[in-house]
Amino acid sequence: MNDQQNSCSRLLKADEVARILNISRSLTYRLFQEGKIPTIKINKTIRVKPNDLNIYIQNCHEDF
């Protein structure tokens, strides 16, 4: 049951990702298009797993 709860965690919207990273929505969508932040498409919407965003942030820290 715990695995199901983790896989069903709340997905982030693009504007939430932009707010967390303190960047514009257009830059956020560019990062999505370049594949730098993995996304999930649900119909016409784009969502991001919180863990994928955390991995991106960690990778940015390593590059810095």
Stockholm file with secondary structure:
# STOCKHOLM 1.0

chainA/1-64         MNDQQNSCSRLLKADEVARILNISRSLTYRLFQEGKIPTIKINKTIRVKPNDLNIYIQNCHEDF
#=GR chainA/1-64 SS CHHHHHHTCCCEEHHHHHHHHTCCHHHHHHHHHTTSSCCEEETTEEEECHHHHHHHHHHHHHHC
#=GC SS_cons        CHHHHHHTCCCEEHHHHHHHHTCCHHHHHHHHHTTSSCCEEETTEEEECHHHHHHHHHHHHHHC
//
